[in-house]
Each structure stands twice: as C-alpha cells, then as structure tokens.
C-alpha cells in the first residue's frame, strides 16, 4: 500500500472516529460566517440556540448510548449468572458421582452437552477449569481404584482431585456476588 493510500485510510478512520467534532466545527464556522450578515443581537441569539441544541443533542446521544450498553450488560449478566449456576450444579453432580461407576459417565455426558451449548457464557476464569474438570473426572475414579502398584500415585490423585475441585471455587468467585462468595463453603472430600 502506498504512503498516499495509507494517509487517506488513516484519515478516513479518524473522520469516522471524530465525526461529531468535525460536524460541530463546520457548524461553528458556518455560524461565524452568518454573524457577518446578521446584526449582532440576532447572531448571538441564533448562536446561543444552536449551541444549546448541540449540547442537548450531544448529551442525549451520550446518555442513550450509555443506557444501551448498560442494558446489554444487564441482559448478558442474567444469562451469565444462569450459566454459572447451571455449571455449579453440574460440577456438584460430577463431584458427588465421581466414585459411582454407574453414574459418572452419564453425568459427564450431560455436563459435556451443557458445555457445548453454554461455555461462552462462562467467564474466562471458569471456562478452562470446568472443561478440565470434565476431562479429569472420567479418569479420577480409575486413578484411585486401579493405581499403578509399582509406585504410590498419591500425588497424581491429589492433583487430579484439585483439578476437579477448582471449578467450584472459580464459578463462585467469578460471578463476584459477595454474599454468595462469602457464604458458600465448598466441602473437602477426603482422599481415598
């Protein structure tokens, strides 16, 4: 791309970014020219009305833009709160069924299906730990039950359990609801 094209491209982006200021400057220059054709009292009155209208319009635009963004945040907050609650319930179910061979595979399938449909509503601090929990939960019971007899796998079991327990903490913390984060205590499960 030539220097000339880069200049016009950059100028175009700046114009889009500062369009309101550019319009205000042109209007001001136009009214400045009008003052030469009108008597001073009429020009001052007209400038006052236009400046008042511009200020009012600017603040109306700013407030409506802020309200729109706030409404989107609140709508997303409801969905995110719902997704975090569902993820917490699924995590609790996984945690409860981890040593029940007949239940854990169905629970993981259910949680995986939920994950595929809702993972984007989870925050970044919870998304990874929840997915890792799904992966580790399927193997944790086997790690405890059929550990390698040649060496003690206590460290691996502990690390696996920590990965499984992490979503409970991150889901509560990420929603930043102080009353929930302070009141909910996640019980520890004893190691086998």
PLY file of the C-alpha trace (Angstrom):
ply
format ascii 1.0
element vertex 192
property float x
property float y
property float z
element edge 191
property int vertex1
property int vertex2
end_header
0.00 0.00 0.00
1.44 3.38 -0.96
2.00 6.21 1.50
-0.81 8.20 -0.09
-3.32 5.35 0.38
-2.21 4.84 3.98
-2.73 8.53 4.66
-6.27 8.54 3.24
-7.11 5.28 5.01
-5.89 6.68 8.32
-7.70 9.97 7.70
-10.90 8.05 6.92
-10.65 6.14 10.20
-10.03 9.36 12.12
-13.01 11.04 10.44
-15.25 8.12 11.42
-13.95 8.30 14.97
-14.34 12.07 15.38
-17.32 12.77 13.12
-19.24 14.65 15.79
-16.40 17.08 16.43
-15.93 17.68 12.73
-19.62 18.50 12.29
-19.51 20.84 15.28
-16.54 22.70 13.83
-18.26 23.15 10.47
-21.46 24.36 12.14
-19.47 26.79 14.27
-17.65 28.11 11.20
-20.97 28.46 9.38
-22.46 30.48 12.20
-19.35 32.57 12.42
-19.89 33.48 8.75
-23.58 34.22 9.46
-22.65 36.74 12.11
-21.19 38.95 9.40
-24.54 39.06 7.56
-26.84 39.50 10.60
-26.89 42.20 13.24
-25.04 41.26 16.41
-28.09 40.62 18.65
-29.71 38.26 16.15
-26.42 36.43 15.53
-25.75 36.00 19.24
-29.29 34.72 19.81
-29.04 32.28 16.91
-25.64 31.02 18.04
-26.97 30.57 21.57
-29.92 28.50 20.34
-27.75 26.33 18.11
-25.07 25.80 20.76
-27.78 24.88 23.30
-29.35 22.43 20.83
-25.95 20.88 20.06
-25.11 20.47 23.74
-28.52 18.96 24.42
-28.21 16.64 21.42
-24.72 15.54 22.42
-25.78 14.69 25.97
-28.92 12.91 24.76
-26.81 10.82 22.40
-24.23 10.08 25.10
-26.88 9.08 27.65
-28.76 6.86 25.18
-25.51 5.15 24.13
-24.61 4.56 27.78
-28.09 3.21 28.55
-27.93 0.86 25.57
-24.58 -0.55 26.66
-25.81 -0.92 30.23
-28.92 -2.81 29.07
-26.73 -5.20 27.06
-24.52 -5.77 30.10
-27.54 -6.49 32.30
-29.05 -8.88 29.77
-25.72 -10.70 29.49
-25.36 -10.69 33.27
-28.63 -12.58 33.71
-27.58 -15.20 31.19
-24.08 -15.45 32.67
-25.47 -15.81 36.18
-27.80 -18.56 34.97
-24.94 -20.32 33.15
-22.68 -20.13 36.20
-25.45 -21.54 38.39
-26.05 -24.42 35.97
-22.32 -25.10 35.73
-22.06 -25.10 39.52
-24.94 -27.60 39.77
-23.31 -29.84 37.13
-19.94 -29.57 38.88
-21.60 -30.56 42.16
-23.21 -33.55 40.45
-19.85 -34.62 38.98
-18.21 -34.21 42.35
-20.95 -36.27 44.03
-20.86 -39.08 41.45
-17.11 -39.29 40.94
-16.79 -42.66 42.70
-20.04 -44.14 41.33
-19.09 -46.00 38.16
-22.71 -46.41 37.12
-23.45 -42.64 37.32
-20.27 -40.76 36.44
-20.22 -41.44 32.69
-23.83 -40.23 32.27
-23.08 -37.18 34.42
-20.02 -36.32 32.34
-22.00 -36.76 29.11
-24.70 -34.45 30.44
-22.13 -31.87 31.55
-20.28 -32.09 28.21
-23.53 -31.49 26.32
-24.23 -28.50 28.54
-20.66 -27.27 27.98
-21.08 -27.37 24.21
-24.21 -25.20 24.42
-23.21 -22.76 27.17
-19.44 -22.47 27.53
-19.32 -18.97 26.05
-21.49 -17.65 28.88
-18.95 -18.79 31.45
-16.28 -16.27 32.29
-12.65 -16.82 31.31
-11.61 -17.85 34.82
-14.26 -20.59 34.97
-14.30 -21.85 31.40
-10.95 -23.66 31.48
-11.29 -25.21 34.95
-14.79 -26.50 34.17
-13.61 -28.15 30.96
-10.56 -29.64 32.72
-12.87 -30.98 35.41
-14.84 -32.85 32.75
-11.66 -34.42 31.42
-10.18 -35.37 34.80
-13.45 -36.59 36.34
-13.68 -39.54 33.99
-10.26 -40.82 34.97
-10.07 -39.88 38.64
-12.00 -42.87 39.98
-9.84 -45.22 37.92
-6.73 -43.47 39.19
-7.85 -44.09 42.76
-9.20 -47.59 42.18
-6.58 -49.01 39.80
-3.48 -47.01 40.60
-0.13 -48.36 39.44
1.02 -50.90 42.08
4.69 -50.21 41.30
4.59 -46.75 42.81
2.39 -44.66 45.06
0.23 -42.33 42.97
-0.93 -40.22 45.88
0.48 -37.06 44.29
-1.36 -37.75 40.99
-4.60 -38.44 42.84
-4.26 -35.20 44.81
-3.52 -33.17 41.67
-6.44 -34.78 39.85
-8.75 -34.01 42.76
-7.58 -30.38 42.85
-8.40 -30.00 39.14
-11.87 -31.45 39.77
-12.48 -29.15 42.77
-11.25 -25.92 41.12
-14.46 -25.07 39.17
-16.45 -24.89 42.41
-14.21 -22.09 43.59
-13.84 -20.22 40.30
-17.55 -20.32 39.44
-18.47 -18.70 42.75
-15.64 -16.16 42.68
-16.11 -15.13 39.08
-19.70 -14.00 39.48
-18.43 -11.57 42.10
-21.53 -11.76 44.21
-20.05 -11.02 47.62
-22.88 -12.55 49.62
-22.56 -15.85 47.73
-18.78 -15.91 47.66
-18.60 -15.28 51.41
-21.35 -17.67 52.47
-20.81 -20.76 50.30
-18.17 -23.07 51.62
-17.12 -25.91 49.36
-16.62 -29.04 51.45
-13.46 -31.02 51.01
-13.75 -34.69 50.19
-11.32 -36.96 51.98
-8.77 -38.75 49.85
-9.11 -42.49 49.43
0 1
1 2
2 3
3 4
4 5
5 6
6 7
7 8
8 9
9 10
10 11
11 12
12 13
13 14
14 15
15 16
16 17
17 18
18 19
19 20
20 21
21 22
22 23
23 24
24 25
25 26
26 27
27 28
28 29
29 30
30 31
31 32
32 33
33 34
34 35
35 36
36 37
37 38
38 39
39 40
40 41
41 42
42 43
43 44
44 45
45 46
46 47
47 48
48 49
49 50
50 51
51 52
52 53
53 54
54 55
55 56
56 57
57 58
58 59
59 60
60 61
61 62
62 63
63 64
64 65
65 66
66 67
67 68
68 69
69 70
70 71
71 72
72 73
73 74
74 75
75 76
76 77
77 78
78 79
79 80
80 81
81 82
82 83
83 84
84 85
85 86
86 87
87 88
88 89
89 90
90 91
91 92
92 93
93 94
94 95
95 96
96 97
97 98
98 99
99 100
100 101
101 102
102 103
103 104
104 105
105 106
106 107
107 108
108 109
109 110
110 111
111 112
112 113
113 114
114 115
115 116
116 117
117 118
118 119
119 120
120 121
121 122
122 123
123 124
124 125
125 126
126 127
127 128
128 129
129 130
130 131
131 132
132 133
133 134
134 135
135 136
136 137
137 138
138 139
139 140
140 141
141 142
142 143
143 144
144 145
145 146
146 147
147 148
148 149
149 150
150 151
151 152
152 153
153 154
154 155
155 156
156 157
157 158
158 159
159 160
160 161
161 162
162 163
163 164
164 165
165 166
166 167
167 168
168 169
169 170
170 171
171 172
172 173
173 174
174 175
175 176
176 177
177 178
178 179
179 180
180 181
181 182
182 183
183 184
184 185
185 186
186 187
187 188
188 189
189 190
190 191
